[in-house]
Amino acid sequence: MRVVIAEDHTLLRDGLTRLLSAFDFDVVAAVDNGPALLPALLEHRPDVAVLDVRLPPTFTDEGLQAAIAARTRLPGLPVLMLSQHVEPLYARELLSTPHGGIGYLLKDRVADVSDFVDAVHRVAGGGTAMDPEVISRLVARREPLAVLTARELEVLGEMAQGRSNAAIATNLGITEKSVSKHINNMLTKLDMPPSDDDNRRVLAVLTYLNA
């Protein structure tokens, strides 16, 4: 699986390269600034891109804007953004792009190697990997979610992280049948048709949160 990395901190960039290489990813490019990122993405057309939100020269949103531009030129390009802090505005901007294959994690999550590698695989496969703290911020800003029960909000958070019904059931200590019921009720309340496609369901909820 081919990967492009963008990270300005040398140690973290090298660490990500070594980590992903150890799990049989092929790191085809590793850049350290915004201007070099978009050309690298367009040239290599990776299976997934792991990008810092803030890159030189301005350290604002170069990584994010390059990701959005690349997804415009290469629809569906899987992108996993990394950020030092929770930045809901950037998360919503990324989620506003069409197609799946989107992730937004805090850099601290990289320390949990298995979860991070799983997130990279999930995004590369067209799924979603959202940091729980980002989800909490997005949910808190949406008054229409007041129609959901506390349990439905918990299920929403699990869904937004790309977890399957079985994984949600395990994490919340309920049955898969209950998970399915909560999801169907939730999507009905949010005026979204139920679907058996987990990725589509997750993306539909995230799109609603971004509206």
C-alpha beads as a LAMMPS data file, in Angstrom:
LAMMPS data file: protein, C-alpha beads

211 atoms
210 bonds

1 atom types
1 bond types

-500.0 500.0 xlo xhi
-500.0 500.0 ylo yhi
-500.0 500.0 zlo zhi

Masses

1 110.0

Atoms # bond

1 1 1 0.000 0.000 0.000
2 1 1 1.567 3.302 -1.143
3 1 1 1.686 6.230 1.311
4 1 1 2.615 9.909 1.134
5 1 1 3.552 11.542 4.452
6 1 1 3.667 15.266 5.225
7 1 1 5.151 16.312 8.573
8 1 1 7.557 19.180 9.308
9 1 1 9.068 17.706 12.499
10 1 1 11.958 15.517 11.407
11 1 1 11.699 13.005 14.249
12 1 1 7.964 12.472 13.802
13 1 1 8.260 12.303 10.014
14 1 1 11.017 9.693 10.252
15 1 1 9.085 7.869 12.960
16 1 1 5.953 7.673 10.830
17 1 1 8.004 6.472 7.873
18 1 1 9.655 3.719 9.907
19 1 1 6.412 2.727 11.606
20 1 1 4.396 2.417 8.406
21 1 1 7.256 0.673 6.608
22 1 1 7.372 -1.880 9.418
23 1 1 3.721 -2.693 8.683
24 1 1 4.387 -3.232 4.952
25 1 1 3.327 0.210 3.757
26 1 1 5.403 1.666 0.932
27 1 1 6.222 5.291 1.805
28 1 1 6.692 6.798 -1.668
29 1 1 7.215 10.384 -0.469
30 1 1 7.753 12.201 2.833
31 1 1 7.634 15.993 2.590
32 1 1 8.131 18.689 5.220
33 1 1 6.306 21.713 3.812
34 1 1 3.042 22.809 2.221
35 1 1 4.247 23.825 -1.266
36 1 1 5.817 20.387 -1.838
37 1 1 2.770 18.440 -0.681
38 1 1 0.216 18.881 -3.465
39 1 1 2.729 18.062 -6.251
40 1 1 3.762 14.930 -4.328
41 1 1 0.148 13.799 -3.959
42 1 1 -0.639 14.406 -7.628
43 1 1 2.562 12.730 -8.805
44 1 1 2.406 9.597 -6.664
45 1 1 -1.378 9.186 -6.338
46 1 1 -0.963 7.210 -3.091
47 1 1 -3.376 4.665 -1.664
48 1 1 -3.489 6.859 1.444
49 1 1 -1.934 10.142 2.577
50 1 1 -0.957 10.838 6.214
51 1 1 -0.693 14.602 6.594
52 1 1 -0.085 17.195 9.271
53 1 1 -2.739 19.923 9.248
54 1 1 -0.202 22.711 9.861
55 1 1 2.917 22.886 7.669
56 1 1 5.515 25.507 6.717
57 1 1 5.717 28.194 5.592
58 1 1 2.829 29.711 7.596
59 1 1 1.936 26.796 9.913
60 1 1 -1.788 27.466 9.510
61 1 1 -3.648 24.987 7.339
62 1 1 -1.300 24.160 4.433
63 1 1 -1.687 20.427 4.925
64 1 1 -5.472 20.624 5.025
65 1 1 -5.733 22.842 1.957
66 1 1 -3.366 20.590 -0.011
67 1 1 -5.503 17.583 0.977
68 1 1 -8.709 19.292 -0.165
69 1 1 -7.099 20.396 -3.436
70 1 1 -5.763 16.887 -4.052
71 1 1 -9.162 15.312 -3.383
72 1 1 -10.657 17.729 -5.919
73 1 1 -8.148 16.588 -8.549
74 1 1 -8.153 12.963 -7.410
75 1 1 -11.704 12.260 -6.152
76 1 1 -11.766 9.823 -3.270
77 1 1 -8.058 10.151 -2.437
78 1 1 -7.874 8.700 1.111
79 1 1 -6.505 11.262 3.571
80 1 1 -5.699 10.876 7.261
81 1 1 -4.993 14.254 8.857
82 1 1 -2.933 14.594 12.033
83 1 1 -3.189 17.566 14.376
84 1 1 -1.546 18.624 17.626
85 1 1 -4.825 20.032 18.955
86 1 1 -8.549 19.579 18.373
87 1 1 -9.555 21.915 15.553
88 1 1 -13.239 21.287 14.719
89 1 1 -13.254 23.937 11.973
90 1 1 -10.579 22.046 10.046
91 1 1 -12.329 18.736 10.647
92 1 1 -15.593 20.124 9.267
93 1 1 -13.805 21.572 6.227
94 1 1 -12.265 18.187 5.455
95 1 1 -15.595 16.431 5.947
96 1 1 -17.216 18.785 3.472
97 1 1 -15.277 17.141 0.634
98 1 1 -17.167 14.386 -1.214
99 1 1 -16.407 10.643 -1.122
100 1 1 -15.117 8.550 1.769
101 1 1 -11.612 7.783 2.930
102 1 1 -11.280 10.523 5.552
103 1 1 -9.556 10.560 8.917
104 1 1 -8.713 13.194 11.532
105 1 1 -6.640 12.158 14.544
106 1 1 -4.693 13.900 17.264
107 1 1 -0.963 13.198 17.045
108 1 1 -1.102 11.583 20.484
109 1 1 -2.998 8.678 18.892
110 1 1 0.111 7.696 16.919
111 1 1 1.544 6.388 20.196
112 1 1 -1.052 3.595 20.131
113 1 1 0.523 1.774 17.211
114 1 1 -2.176 -0.820 16.603
115 1 1 -5.003 1.743 16.648
116 1 1 -3.071 4.109 14.394
117 1 1 -2.222 1.434 11.831
118 1 1 -5.848 0.275 11.917
119 1 1 -6.961 3.859 11.246
120 1 1 -4.613 4.134 8.252
121 1 1 -5.976 0.870 6.835
122 1 1 -9.568 1.971 7.476
123 1 1 -9.117 5.291 5.686
124 1 1 -7.256 3.638 2.802
125 1 1 -10.226 1.301 2.422
126 1 1 -12.622 4.233 2.017
127 1 1 -13.752 4.356 5.641
128 1 1 -13.594 6.992 8.348
129 1 1 -11.335 7.414 11.371
130 1 1 -12.254 10.364 13.562
131 1 1 -10.654 11.228 16.885
132 1 1 -13.157 10.891 19.764
133 1 1 -12.302 14.408 20.981
134 1 1 -13.058 15.861 17.551
135 1 1 -16.360 13.999 17.461
136 1 1 -17.285 15.369 20.890
137 1 1 -16.611 18.923 19.712
138 1 1 -18.659 18.437 16.544
139 1 1 -21.551 16.857 18.420
140 1 1 -21.548 19.616 21.030
141 1 1 -22.018 22.232 18.317
142 1 1 -25.112 20.609 16.807
143 1 1 -28.369 21.563 18.515
144 1 1 -30.465 19.258 16.258
145 1 1 -28.735 16.330 17.967
146 1 1 -30.794 17.169 21.035
147 1 1 -33.415 14.830 19.545
148 1 1 -31.102 11.889 20.195
149 1 1 -30.985 9.922 23.428
150 1 1 -27.794 9.632 25.453
151 1 1 -27.315 6.059 24.206
152 1 1 -27.876 7.121 20.592
153 1 1 -25.210 9.806 21.016
154 1 1 -22.819 7.158 22.309
155 1 1 -23.563 4.966 19.303
156 1 1 -23.076 7.990 17.022
157 1 1 -19.635 8.572 18.471
158 1 1 -18.689 4.932 17.936
159 1 1 -20.057 4.986 14.377
160 1 1 -18.122 8.125 13.537
161 1 1 -14.918 6.345 14.496
162 1 1 -15.683 3.739 11.841
163 1 1 -16.468 0.881 14.212
164 1 1 -18.609 -2.052 13.134
165 1 1 -21.855 -2.959 14.903
166 1 1 -20.062 -5.814 16.649
167 1 1 -17.307 -3.502 17.911
168 1 1 -19.858 -0.925 19.069
169 1 1 -21.786 -3.609 20.944
170 1 1 -18.608 -4.757 22.695
171 1 1 -17.500 -1.251 23.646
172 1 1 -20.909 -0.238 25.008
173 1 1 -21.780 -3.585 26.577
174 1 1 -24.986 -4.103 24.586
175 1 1 -26.132 -6.545 21.917
176 1 1 -25.614 -6.092 18.172
177 1 1 -29.400 -6.132 17.790
178 1 1 -29.629 -3.155 20.149
179 1 1 -26.897 -1.343 18.222
180 1 1 -28.780 -1.849 14.962
181 1 1 -31.995 -0.571 16.559
182 1 1 -30.255 2.538 17.935
183 1 1 -28.688 3.284 14.534
184 1 1 -31.980 2.920 12.690
185 1 1 -33.748 5.143 15.228
186 1 1 -30.949 7.696 15.059
187 1 1 -30.941 7.922 11.271
188 1 1 -34.718 8.219 11.239
189 1 1 -34.563 11.136 13.681
190 1 1 -31.845 12.784 11.582
191 1 1 -33.883 12.306 8.390
192 1 1 -31.371 9.860 6.909
193 1 1 -32.466 6.539 5.439
194 1 1 -31.040 3.466 7.214
195 1 1 -28.408 1.508 5.268
196 1 1 -26.547 -1.758 5.712
197 1 1 -23.387 -0.084 4.369
198 1 1 -21.395 0.884 7.473
199 1 1 -19.111 3.347 5.664
200 1 1 -22.056 5.069 3.987
201 1 1 -23.842 5.282 7.304
202 1 1 -20.842 6.805 9.063
203 1 1 -20.220 9.297 6.285
204 1 1 -23.892 10.280 6.219
205 1 1 -23.829 11.081 9.947
206 1 1 -20.548 12.991 9.649
207 1 1 -21.898 14.961 6.700
208 1 1 -24.937 15.889 8.799
209 1 1 -22.689 17.021 11.631
210 1 1 -20.772 19.162 9.164
211 1 1 -23.887 20.785 7.640

Bonds

1 1 1 2
2 1 2 3
3 1 3 4
4 1 4 5
5 1 5 6
6 1 6 7
7 1 7 8
8 1 8 9
9 1 9 10
10 1 10 11
11 1 11 12
12 1 12 13
13 1 13 14
14 1 14 15
15 1 15 16
16 1 16 17
17 1 17 18
18 1 18 19
19 1 19 20
20 1 20 21
21 1 21 22
22 1 22 23
23 1 23 24
24 1 24 25
25 1 25 26
26 1 26 27
27 1 27 28
28 1 28 29
29 1 29 30
30 1 30 31
31 1 31 32
32 1 32 33
33 1 33 34
34 1 34 35
35 1 35 36
36 1 36 37
37 1 37 38
38 1 38 39
39 1 39 40
40 1 40 41
41 1 41 42
42 1 42 43
43 1 43 44
44 1 44 45
45 1 45 46
46 1 46 47
47 1 47 48
48 1 48 49
49 1 49 50
50 1 50 51
51 1 51 52
52 1 52 53
53 1 53 54
54 1 54 55
55 1 55 56
56 1 56 57
57 1 57 58
58 1 58 59
59 1 59 60
60 1 60 61
61 1 61 62
62 1 62 63
63 1 63 64
64 1 64 65
65 1 65 66
66 1 66 67
67 1 67 68
68 1 68 69
69 1 69 70
70 1 70 71
71 1 71 72
72 1 72 73
73 1 73 74
74 1 74 75
75 1 75 76
76 1 76 77
77 1 77 78
78 1 78 79
79 1 79 80
80 1 80 81
81 1 81 82
82 1 82 83
83 1 83 84
84 1 84 85
85 1 85 86
86 1 86 87
87 1 87 88
88 1 88 89
89 1 89 90
90 1 90 91
91 1 91 92
92 1 92 93
93 1 93 94
94 1 94 95
95 1 95 96
96 1 96 97
97 1 97 98
98 1 98 99
99 1 99 100
100 1 100 101
101 1 101 102
102 1 102 103
103 1 103 104
104 1 104 105
105 1 105 106
106 1 106 107
107 1 107 108
108 1 108 109
109 1 109 110
110 1 110 111
111 1 111 112
112 1 112 113
113 1 113 114
114 1 114 115
115 1 115 116
116 1 116 117
117 1 117 118
118 1 118 119
119 1 119 120
120 1 120 121
121 1 121 122
122 1 122 123
123 1 123 124
124 1 124 125
125 1 125 126
126 1 126 127
127 1 127 128
128 1 128 129
129 1 129 130
130 1 130 131
131 1 131 132
132 1 132 133
133 1 133 134
134 1 134 135
135 1 135 136
136 1 136 137
137 1 137 138
138 1 138 139
139 1 139 140
140 1 140 141
141 1 141 142
142 1 142 143
143 1 143 144
144 1 144 145
145 1 145 146
146 1 146 147
147 1 147 148
148 1 148 149
149 1 149 150
150 1 150 151
151 1 151 152
152 1 152 153
153 1 153 154
154 1 154 155
155 1 155 156
156 1 156 157
157 1 157 158
158 1 158 159
159 1 159 160
160 1 160 161
161 1 161 162
162 1 162 163
163 1 163 164
164 1 164 165
165 1 165 166
166 1 166 167
167 1 167 168
168 1 168 169
169 1 169 170
170 1 170 171
171 1 171 172
172 1 172 173
173 1 173 174
174 1 174 175
175 1 175 176
176 1 176 177
177 1 177 178
178 1 178 179
179 1 179 180
180 1 180 181
181 1 181 182
182 1 182 183
183 1 183 184
184 1 184 185
185 1 185 186
186 1 186 187
187 1 187 188
188 1 188 189
189 1 189 190
190 1 190 191
191 1 191 192
192 1 192 193
193 1 193 194
194 1 194 195
195 1 195 196
196 1 196 197
197 1 197 198
198 1 198 199
199 1 199 200
200 1 200 201
201 1 201 202
202 1 202 203
203 1 203 204
204 1 204 205
205 1 205 206
206 1 206 207
207 1 207 208
208 1 208 209
209 1 209 210
210 1 210 211
